[in-house]
Amino acid sequence: MSAFCFLFQMICFPCIPFLPWQLPHIGEIMDITAPPKYSNSRFPLFPPTTSPERGQWIARSSLPTDDQGRYWHWDKLKDLGPPQDWSVEEWWAGMKWARNRDGRNLPFVGKNGAAFILLTPACVMAQLNWLEQNLRRPNPIFGDGSGRNSFAAEVRKVEATCSCALDGVAEKAAVPESFLGEGREPRNDDEWMVHNNHRALEHIRRRAGDELTPELMSELHRLLTLHPLANPSLAGCLRTEEDIAALQGSALWHEAPAAAGLEERVFRLCSFANTPAGMGGGIHPIICSVLLHLLVLYDQPFALANGRLGRALFYWSMFKSGYELAELLSISKIMAAAPGQYERSFRYVVSDENDATYFVIHQLDILIKAFQLFHMDQEALNN
């Protein structure tokens, strides 16, 4: 599968600069080099040594991507060779200038009050076109509804298990998805986590036609977390400042926004989810689904299980937007094979002025790979 995915990605999506086999797994130390800032520069974004005239020329000559259409973060760009006679710092400054020019502000802000931004360069449009062609068309693999329903039920088991593994609360080897088909009550904390995640995924499938509300988010969180071995006071309740210690164990690399503003942030997220094509319009529904996932990771509205909640809401949004084939795809299975890529794509967002484009490119790539794996699994079953 790795060779197939590598060839497919190099031909169809050369814009995606971070590949799973290049990145560390969870548990490894991951250093992210933050982009340079020049508070004493005579020309914003550019090093002080760059004259205003030269900076303006570089800005006019720059694009949001490199000449191959790849959307680099400074963490990788700093080690590449810049074009023409530019320094790598000037190359980055010109690229950022173009991104600030072409990006659109999203209806969300970071902890510093700056808006999240989104770009849709050619690489993103190529990913979306591929997904539209494959997720919207009828799938001839299943002869009847029962076969499809059975396969979707198995995918939910895989997704429940792998999503828990991504949160570090259950190892897939210790709690295989076959446990969910044994018809017995969970025996330990890890099994309860997987059981609850599976239950929440089944619930969102039934609630796909409903609007997202703070009450529905709390309901989903209770399904994800409430069990005899857990602290019931945390289930379904927005976190408080006292809960910040619980978050630090799962996200040392991200300090969540203050708890005082969580109600407003959750309300804004729900408004975005319920507005066709995103608040303000013009955002592709698949990107809207990805942004819900991202914002839950960023806001960390609850003291635990935010990763699982974000991934569950991604599926809810996909179903609501009419992408029925999404129930046959497990995004967490793909991410669990290279979890460092998932973390890195999020850290790129928070380290580069809330640029959501990094996470969007990564998640679209994950969705494409999940669809490819679905077809490979079906071909293996039919042979």
Secondary structure per residue as TSV (DSSP state, phi and psi in degrees):
chain	resnum	aa	ss	phi	psi
A	1	M	-	360.0	-37.1
A	2	S	H	-61.3	-43.6
A	3	A	H	-64.5	-40.9
A	4	F	H	-62.8	-47.4
A	5	C	H	-64.3	-37.8
A	6	F	H	-62.5	-48.8
A	7	L	H	-62.8	-44.2
A	8	F	H	-61.3	-44.9
A	9	Q	H	-67.7	-40.2
A	10	M	H	-65.3	-33.7
A	11	I	H	-79.8	-46.2
A	12	C	H	-94.5	-32.6
A	13	F	-	-134.1	62.9
A	14	P	T	-66.9	-9.4
A	15	C	T	-72.0	-18.9
A	16	I	-	-84.3	107.3
A	17	P	-	-84.7	-15.6
A	18	F	-	-112.1	121.4
A	19	L	-	-112.3	149.0
A	20	P	G	-60.1	-33.9
A	21	W	G	-81.0	-0.3
A	22	Q	G	-100.3	-5.2
A	23	L	S	-118.2	154.0
A	24	P	-	-74.2	159.9
A	25	H	-	-90.8	164.8
A	26	I	T	-56.7	139.4
A	27	G	T	104.1	-23.7
A	28	E	S	-85.9	153.3
A	29	I	-	-74.6	127.4
A	30	M	-	-119.5	109.8
A	31	D	-	-95.0	130.2
A	32	I	-	-114.0	123.5
A	33	T	-	-86.2	116.3
A	34	A	-	-70.8	147.4
A	35	P	-	-61.1	150.8
A	36	P	-	-71.3	150.9
A	37	K	-	-130.1	140.6
A	38	Y	-	-126.1	89.2
A	39	S	T	-69.9	-21.5
A	40	N	T	-101.1	13.3
A	41	S	-	-75.2	141.5
A	42	R	S	-76.9	-16.4
A	43	F	S	-131.6	114.6
A	44	P	T	-50.2	140.2
A	45	L	T	81.1	-22.9
A	46	F	S	-94.9	153.1
A	47	P	-	-60.3	152.9
A	48	P	T	-59.4	-24.2
A	49	T	T	-76.8	-12.1
A	50	T	S	-85.8	124.7
A	51	S	-	-70.1	153.3
A	52	P	H	-55.8	-38.7
A	53	E	H	-65.3	-44.3
A	54	R	H	-66.1	-40.9
A	55	G	H	-60.8	-42.2
A	56	Q	H	-64.7	-38.9
A	57	W	H	-65.0	-44.5
A	58	I	H	-63.5	-42.4
A	59	A	H	-60.9	-42.9
A	60	R	H	-67.1	-25.0
A	61	S	H	-93.3	-2.6
A	62	S	-	-98.8	155.0
A	63	L	-	-122.8	165.0
A	64	P	S	-67.8	-17.1
A	65	T	S	-121.7	176.0
A	66	D	-	-81.2	-175.0
A	67	D	T	-70.7	-9.5
A	68	Q	T	-102.6	8.0
A	69	G	-	82.3	16.0
A	70	R	-	-90.7	137.4
A	71	Y	-	-98.2	90.0
A	72	W	-	-86.2	148.6
A	73	H	-	-95.0	154.6
A	74	W	H	-54.5	-33.1
A	75	D	H	-53.1	-33.2
A	76	K	H	-101.9	-37.2
A	77	L	H	-60.9	-33.7
A	78	K	T	-61.1	-20.2
A	79	D	T	-99.7	5.7
A	80	L	S	-102.1	165.8
A	81	G	-	-88.3	121.5
A	82	P	-	-73.1	159.6
A	83	P	S	-77.0	163.5
A	84	Q	T	51.4	-136.2
A	85	D	T	-106.3	20.7
A	86	W	-	-73.5	150.6
A	87	S	-	-79.2	162.6
A	88	V	H	-65.3	-31.5
A	89	E	H	-66.8	-38.8
A	90	E	H	-68.7	-36.8
A	91	W	H	-60.8	-46.3
A	92	W	H	-63.6	-43.3
A	93	A	H	-61.6	-41.8
A	94	G	H	-64.6	-39.7
A	95	M	H	-64.2	-42.8
A	96	K	H	-65.3	-38.0
A	97	W	H	-59.3	-44.2
A	98	A	H	-66.7	-37.9
A	99	R	H	-66.6	-41.3
A	100	N	H	-64.7	-32.6
A	101	R	H	-71.2	-43.2
A	102	D	H	-93.3	-16.4
A	103	G	-	-75.1	156.6
A	104	R	E	-112.9	141.8
A	105	N	E	-76.8	132.9
A	106	L	E	-91.0	159.3
A	107	P	E	-79.4	40.4
A	108	F	E	-137.9	148.7
A	109	V	E	-125.4	153.9
A	110	G	-	-83.7	-174.4
A	111	K	T	-63.5	-27.6
A	112	N	T	-88.6	3.9
A	113	G	S	89.1	-6.0
A	114	A	-	-79.6	142.4
A	115	A	E	-72.8	147.9
A	116	F	E	-68.7	144.8
A	117	I	E	-121.9	158.9
A	118	L	E	-141.2	135.3
A	119	L	-	-119.2	152.7
A	120	T	-	-126.3	70.1
A	121	P	-	-65.7	178.2
A	122	A	H	-57.5	-33.8
A	123	C	H	-65.0	-39.8
A	124	V	H	-67.0	-42.0
A	125	M	H	-63.4	-35.9
A	126	A	H	-65.2	-40.7
A	127	Q	H	-63.4	-45.3
A	128	L	H	-64.3	-41.1
A	129	N	H	-62.5	-41.7
A	130	W	H	-62.5	-44.9
A	131	L	H	-66.3	-40.6
A	132	E	H	-60.3	-43.3
A	133	Q	H	-65.3	-31.3
A	134	N	H	-100.0	-30.1
A	135	L	H	-87.7	-20.9
A	136	R	S	-90.7	-23.6
A	137	R	S	-80.7	151.2
A	138	P	-	-60.7	144.0
A	139	N	-	-103.9	118.8
A	140	P	-	-85.2	1.2
A	141	I	S	-66.1	-40.3
A	142	F	-	-93.9	129.2
A	143	G	S	-77.7	-27.4
A	144	D	S	-145.7	171.8
A	145	G	H	-65.0	-31.7
A	146	S	H	-66.0	-38.2
A	147	G	H	-64.7	-42.9
A	148	R	H	-64.8	-45.5
A	149	N	H	-61.1	-38.5
A	150	S	H	-65.7	-42.7
A	151	F	H	-66.1	-42.2
A	152	A	H	-61.9	-37.8
A	153	A	H	-63.5	-38.5
A	154	E	H	-69.1	-37.1
A	155	V	H	-64.1	-39.0
A	156	R	H	-62.6	-34.9
A	157	K	H	-65.3	-43.9
A	158	V	H	-64.4	-45.6
A	159	E	H	-62.2	-41.6
A	160	A	H	-60.9	-44.1
A	161	T	H	-70.0	-46.5
A	162	C	H	-70.7	-33.8
A	163	S	H	-65.0	-38.6
A	164	C	H	-65.2	-40.2
A	165	A	H	-62.7	-36.7
A	166	L	H	-63.5	-33.2
A	167	D	T	-81.2	-4.1
A	168	G	T	75.0	16.8
A	169	V	S	-100.6	-9.7
A	170	A	S	-158.1	127.0
A	171	E	-	-81.6	134.2
A	172	K	T	-59.6	-36.5
A	173	A	T	-66.9	-31.8
A	174	A	T	-80.3	-31.2
A	175	V	S	-129.7	79.6
A	176	P	-	-67.6	155.7
A	177	E	G	-64.0	-17.7
A	178	S	G	-62.3	-23.0
A	179	F	G	-57.2	-34.1
A	180	L	G	-70.0	-17.2
A	181	G	G	-98.3	5.2
A	182	E	S	-85.7	-9.7
A	183	G	-	68.5	26.8
A	184	R	-	-120.4	163.3
A	185	E	-	-75.1	143.6
A	186	P	-	-56.6	146.6
A	187	R	-	-105.7	-16.9
A	188	N	S	-147.3	179.0
A	189	D	H	-61.2	-43.5
A	190	D	H	-62.6	-43.0
A	191	E	H	-64.7	-35.4
A	192	W	H	-64.9	-39.7
A	193	M	H	-59.7	-47.3
A	194	V	H	-66.4	-44.3
A	195	H	H	-57.7	-46.4
A	196	N	H	-67.8	-37.8
A	197	N	H	-64.6	-40.3
A	198	H	H	-62.9	-41.8
A	199	R	H	-63.6	-40.0
A	200	A	H	-66.5	-38.9
A	201	L	H	-64.6	-38.1
A	202	E	H	-66.4	-36.6
A	203	H	H	-67.2	-42.7
A	204	I	H	-67.8	-27.3
A	205	R	H	-63.9	-37.5
A	206	R	H	-75.0	-24.3
A	207	R	T	-101.5	15.1
A	208	A	T	-61.7	-26.1
A	209	G	T	-85.9	-6.0
A	210	D	S	-89.1	156.5
A	211	E	-	-76.2	152.3
A	212	L	-	-82.7	127.7
A	213	T	-	-130.1	161.7
A	214	P	H	-56.8	-32.3
A	215	E	H	-68.2	-40.4
A	216	L	H	-67.2	-38.3
A	217	M	H	-61.7	-42.4
A	218	S	H	-65.8	-37.8
A	219	E	H	-62.6	-44.5
A	220	L	H	-63.6	-40.2
A	221	H	H	-65.2	-38.2
A	222	R	H	-62.8	-41.4
A	223	L	H	-62.0	-35.9
A	224	L	H	-74.2	-27.2
A	225	T	H	-121.7	-20.2
A	226	L	-	-83.4	117.4
A	227	H	S	-159.0	166.2
A	228	P	T	-58.3	-23.8
A	229	L	T	-94.8	-1.0
A	230	A	S	-101.2	171.1
A	231	N	-	-85.3	106.8
A	232	P	G	-65.2	-19.8
A	233	S	G	-69.7	-18.1
A	234	L	G	-90.9	-18.1
A	235	A	T	-71.4	118.3
A	236	G	T	78.5	4.4
A	237	C	-	-110.5	132.7
A	238	L	-	-58.7	144.1
A	239	R	-	-67.9	158.2
A	240	T	-	-110.6	174.5
A	241	E	G	-61.4	-29.2
A	242	E	G	-69.2	-21.5
A	243	D	G	-82.5	-3.4
A	244	I	H	-62.1	-29.6
A	245	A	H	-63.6	-34.8
A	246	A	H	-65.6	-32.4
A	247	L	H	-73.3	-31.4
A	248	Q	H	-63.7	-27.1
A	249	G	T	-68.4	-26.5
A	250	S	T	-104.1	-14.5
A	251	A	-	-147.6	65.5
A	252	L	T	-62.7	-23.6
A	253	W	T	-91.7	6.0
A	254	H	-	-144.9	122.4
A	255	E	-	-92.3	116.7
A	256	A	-	-67.9	155.6
A	257	P	-	-61.1	160.7
A	258	A	-	-59.2	144.0
A	259	A	G	-65.9	-25.0
A	260	A	G	-60.2	-29.0
A	261	G	G	-101.7	11.8
A	262	L	H	-66.4	-38.6
A	263	E	H	-59.6	-43.9
A	264	E	H	-66.3	-39.8
A	265	R	H	-66.1	-40.7
A	266	V	H	-65.9	-41.3
A	267	F	H	-61.4	-42.1
A	268	R	H	-65.7	-40.1
A	269	L	H	-62.5	-41.9
A	270	C	H	-65.6	-40.4
A	271	S	H	-61.1	-42.1
A	272	F	H	-62.1	-44.3
A	273	A	H	-64.0	-30.6
A	274	N	H	-93.7	-5.1
A	275	T	S	-93.4	123.4
A	276	P	T	-52.7	131.9
A	277	A	T	58.6	27.8
A	278	G	S	85.3	153.7
A	279	M	T	-58.6	122.8
A	280	G	T	93.2	-11.4
A	281	G	S	75.9	168.5
A	282	G	-	85.3	2.1
A	283	I	S	-104.5	131.0
A	284	H	-	-59.7	139.3
A	285	P	H	-59.5	-31.5
A	286	I	H	-68.5	-39.2
A	287	I	H	-65.0	-38.7
A	288	C	H	-56.6	-42.5
A	289	S	H	-63.0	-41.5
A	290	V	H	-65.6	-39.5
A	291	L	H	-66.1	-34.7
A	292	L	H	-58.8	-45.8
A	293	H	H	-57.5	-48.7
A	294	L	H	-61.7	-46.2
A	295	L	H	-67.9	-31.8
A	296	V	H	-67.2	-40.3
A	297	L	H	-62.0	-38.9
A	298	Y	H	-73.6	-49.0
A	299	D	H	-73.2	-29.0
A	300	Q	-	47.1	60.7
A	301	P	-	-66.0	-21.7
A	302	F	S	-117.7	166.3
A	303	A	S	-74.2	-18.6
A	304	L	S	-157.2	166.8
A	305	A	-	67.9	21.1
A	306	N	H	-68.3	-35.2
A	307	G	H	-63.1	-47.2
A	308	R	H	-63.3	-38.1
A	309	L	H	-65.4	-43.5
A	310	G	H	-61.8	-41.8
A	311	R	H	-69.8	-35.5
A	312	A	H	-65.0	-41.9
A	313	L	H	-68.1	-29.2
A	314	F	H	-57.9	-47.5
A	315	Y	H	-65.0	-42.7
A	316	W	H	-55.3	-45.7
A	317	S	H	-67.6	-38.4
A	318	M	H	-63.7	-43.7
A	319	F	H	-63.0	-44.3
A	320	K	H	-62.0	-30.8
A	321	S	T	-87.0	3.3
A	322	G	T	92.2	12.0
A	323	Y	-	-90.7	76.9
A	324	E	G	-63.6	-30.8
A	325	L	G	-66.9	-12.7
A	326	A	G	-61.2	-26.8
A	327	E	G	-70.5	-9.4
A	328	L	G	-98.9	3.2
A	329	L	-	-119.7	136.5
A	330	S	-	-109.9	106.3
A	331	I	H	-72.1	-33.6
A	332	S	H	-69.3	-29.2
A	333	K	H	-63.7	-40.4
A	334	I	H	-69.1	-45.1
A	335	M	H	-67.0	-33.5
A	336	A	H	-67.2	-20.5
A	337	A	H	-73.6	-23.0
A	338	A	S	-149.9	68.8
A	339	P	H	-65.0	-23.5
A	340	G	H	-61.4	-31.5
A	341	Q	H	-65.1	-39.2
A	342	Y	H	-62.3	-49.5
A	343	E	H	-63.6	-43.2
A	344	R	H	-63.1	-41.9
A	345	S	H	-62.4	-35.0
A	346	F	H	-71.5	-42.0
A	347	R	H	-67.2	-29.6
A	348	Y	H	-62.1	-39.1
A	349	V	H	-61.0	-53.3
A	350	V	H	-73.4	-22.0
A	351	S	H	-89.6	-10.9
A	352	D	T	-125.0	59.4
A	353	E	T	56.4	42.0
A	354	N	T	59.9	38.7
A	355	D	B	-82.8	101.3
A	356	A	T	-71.1	-10.1
A	357	T	H	-60.4	-37.4
A	358	Y	H	-58.4	-47.5
A	359	F	H	-68.3	-37.9
A	360	V	H	-62.9	-47.4
A	361	I	H	-58.7	-44.9
A	362	H	H	-61.8	-46.9
A	363	Q	H	-70.4	-34.3
A	364	L	H	-64.3	-38.9
A	365	D	H	-63.7	-41.0
A	366	I	H	-61.2	-42.9
A	367	L	H	-64.6	-40.3
A	368	I	H	-61.9	-46.4
A	369	K	H	-64.3	-36.5
A	370	A	H	-63.9	-38.4
A	371	F	H	-67.3	-41.6
A	372	Q	H	-60.8	-42.9
A	373	L	H	-65.3	-37.3
A	374	F	H	-57.3	-46.3
A	375	H	H	-68.6	-36.8
A	376	M	H	-64.8	-40.5
A	377	D	H	-63.3	-41.4
A	378	Q	H	-66.5	-40.6
A	379	E	H	-64.3	-37.6
A	380	A	H	-66.3	-37.0
A	381	L	H	-69.6	-33.7
A	382	N	H	-82.1	-14.6
A	383	N	-	-95.8	360.0
